[in-house]
């Protein structure tokens, strides 16, 4: 009789893929699914937008998300609200500890100014990409365009307030293998690009890869800490559940 330890462990993972440095992806998370982001090498940055795919005018509202939860960044226990007061994504686990909400993404002119020439004609598939156009490529797959660009969460990056009140990029925030789990209590379209943070001081274009996986979650108790971290989160989950009836 075979030893049970010899059998592979069954998981609820539905899909797994690595976004190469400079790459971009988009997908719809079904209600009850979890997106795990993993910084494979350390020092990655993953810019993420979120929207309601059934009603594209409903989208991530970072100012409300931060204000209601009395925070300037996101980590485990925080929620990402839509502009309708619903929870698009809940951060249920996080080994990194700080994800930036201020930095945004660079456009083509800014990338050229910061990193120099990186034209496709010279570098082919290693040409220098920029966050604005990467997001547009993915958004076009969902009938969205430039006016639909919104604020992003820059996962794995830390921007803190330095002496004098200036924002400062903190290097070494994310170690190899750092991961963050985002639970979707409602259908959520996520648009992602893996490029260096705009405030990263490195003068060299060298974006890092990020792995993402999607899992079905059977136990919704994983959202307990998010629901209880502040009263506004509880109300946002209630609004979400009414919408999903």
N, C-alpha and C positions, 0 to 999 in steps of 0.2 A: 504494500500500500504506500502510495506517495506521501511524503512528508508535506503537510500544509504549508510549511515555510517555503517550499519550492514553487508554489503557485504565484503568479504575478498579482500584485495588489491592484484591485479594481478601484478606479477613481471616477468622479463625475465629470472629468475634463472632457469638454466637447470639441475643443479646438485649441491649437497652440501654434504660434508663429513668431519668428523673430523679425522685427523691423530693423533693417540695416541702418547704420548711421547715415543720415541724410534722407532716409525713406519716409513713407507716409502710408497710413491705412485708415479705413473707416469701417464701421460695422454697427448693426443694431443689436443691443442687448435686450433680450426679452425680460419681462418682469420676473424676478426671482433668479436671475443669473448674476454671476459675479465675474468681474474682469480683474485679473491679476496682472500687474505690471512688474517686471523684474529688470533691474539694472545689471546686465551680465558682467560688465567689466569694471564698473565703478566710474563715477564722474559723468554719467549720462544725463540727458535732459529730454523729457518727453512732454511736448506741448499738446494739450487736449482741450477740445471744444465739446459741448454736450447740448443736445436738442431733443425735443419731443418729435419723433418721426411721423406721428399721426397729425400733428399740428405744428408745422415747422416754425411758426412765429413764436412758439414757446421755446425759450432757450435759456441757457445758463445765465444767471444773474449773480456775478461775483460780488459786487458791492453789497447786495442784500445778504448774501451768504456770510460774508465776513462780519458785517455790522451786527446781524442778529446773534451771531455766536461769539461776539467780542474777541475776535482774533484777527491777525494779519497774515495768517498762513493756514494751510490745512494739514491735518494729520488724523490719526485714528480717533474716532468719536465725533468727527465733523461731518456735515452734510453739504452737498452742493445743490442749492436751490435753483429752481427755474424762476422766471419773472412772473409766474402765476402762483408762487408760494408753495410749489410742490418739490419733492425730493427727486432729483434726477439721478443722483449717485450718493451713496453713503460710504464713508471711509471706515471700513470695519476692522482693518488690520494694517499695520504699517511698521516696518522695521527700519525705516529711514528717519522719520520723525519730523520732517519739515519740507513742505512743498510750496513753492513760490506762486503768488497770485498777482504780482505787480509787473513782471518783466516783459510780457507780451512776446512777440516774435519779430525778427528782422525781415525787411523787404530786400529786393535785389540790389538797390543802390547802397543800402547799409552794409550788406554782405561784401560788396565790391570795395567799399571804403575801408572796411575792417580787415578783410583777408586778401584783397588784391584780386587780380584776374584769375578766374577759374572757369573759362569758357568751355562749352561742350565741344567746340571744334578742336580744342587743344587736348582736353582731358577725357573726352567721350563720357562714359558713365560715371567717371569720378569728378565731373564738373561740380562747381560749388552751388548748392541749392539754398533756397531761402524759405523761411517759415510761411510767409504770406502766400507765395505761389504754391507751395506744397499743400497748404490747407485748401486753396482754391481748386487744385486738381481733384482732391477728394470730395469737396463740396459739390463740384460739378456732377458727380455721380448721383447726387440726390436732388438735382435741379436747384441748387443754391449757387449764389454768385458773390462778388466782392461786397455788396452792401450787407450781406449776411455774416461777414466776418465779425467775430465777437472776441471778448476777452478770453484768455486761456489760463489754465492752471499749468504751470511748469513743474511737472513731477520730477523729483530727485534733486531739485535745485533749491538753494537757500539764499534769500536776500534779506538781510537784517538792517536795522538802523544803526549807523555808526555815530561816533562823536560828531556833534554839530548838526545832527538830524539828517545826514545824508544816507541814502540807501547804498548798501555795500554787498557785493556778491561774496559769499563765503565758500571758499574752495574746500574740496574734500568732504562735502556734506554726505555723499552717497557712496557706500562701500560696495565692492563687487558682491552681487547676490542680494542686494537690498530689494525689497518688494513691498508693494502696496496693493490692498484689495479694495475694489470699488463695487459695492452691491447696488443693483438697479431694482428699486421697488416698483418701477413702471417702465414701459418700453422707452429706451433711451438710445439715440443715435450718438455715437462718439466718433470724433474726427481727430486723428493723431498725426504728429510728425516728430521724428527723432533728430533734433538739431541742437547745436550748442545754444545755451542761454544767451540772450543779447548782452548781458553784463559780464559774461565769462571773460576774464582779462587775457586769455591766451590769444596771441596774434595769429595762430595757426588754425586753419579749418580742419577739424578732426572730430566730427560728431560720432558718438558711440551708439552701439546697437541696444535695443530694448526688446525683451521678449514679452509677449502678451498671451494669456490663455483665458478661455471662457469656461466656466463651470456652472452646472445646475446646482442650486442650493436648496436642500431639502428642509433645513432648519433655519427659519427666519429669526431665531433668537440671536443670531449674530449681529442684528441691528440694535440690540438692547442698549448698548452703551451710547450709540448715536441718538436714539430716542430720548434717553435720559440725561444727556449732557447739558441740555438747556430746554426751557419750556417751549421755545419757538420751534425746535426740532420736532417735538411731540405734535405740535399743531401742523407742521409741514407734512409729517407722515400721515396724519389724519386726512388732510386735504388730498394727498396722493391716493390713499385708499378709497376715498369717495369717488375720485376720478376713474379708478380702475374697476369699480363695481360692474 
